[in-house]
Amino acid sequence: DVVAEDFNRTIQSSDPTAHAEMLVMRAAGNALGDWRLTGHTLVVTLEPCSMCAGASVWARLDHIVYGAADPRAGAAWSLYNIPQDPRLNHRVDLTAGVMAEEATTLLQSFFRARR
């Protein structure tokens, strides 16, 4: 079951933390009445950044699934692997590259429309 869904709202809200992942984790916590999102999977188009990857650890997510890698800011594999860092108190399983072509096309269309 889908607990929450959202999209990046950084520009609309003038909030640098309003990434889709952060908004979804916040909404899921509110819907479930618990900040711990144990037993849940976060599914996103783009590899999470360091902020979102770190929040996934704090939220105790079980799994992150993402489509497109982010070689410039990705922190779930490309530049760092925060969700699976053994020095942290929790590790999040990762599945990368799911529908990567489609995710890349979607992101390119999104950014093209913004310009």
C-alpha positions, 0 to 999 in steps of 0.5 A: 500500500502507498502510505504517502506520495509527493514531489520536489517542492523546493522552489515553490516553497522556498525551502531547500529541504523540500525534496520529495523524499523528505516530504514523503517521509514526513507525510508517512510519519504523520499518516502512521503516527510514528517517526519510525518507518520500519517495514516501509520502502521509499521509491524515488525517481532519482538517487537520494542526496545526502540529506535524504539518504541520512533522513532515511537512516534516521527514519529506519526505512527498510528499503530505498528503490531508485531509478536514475543514478545521480553522479553529482549529488547521489548519496545512496551509491554514486558519491557516498553510500549513507544508507548502508554505512556500517558506522551508523546505527541503522542500514537501509537496503538499496535497489538501484537502476529500477526503470533507469531509462524511464526515470532518466527520461522523466527527469530530463523532461521535468528539467526541460520544462523548468527552463 
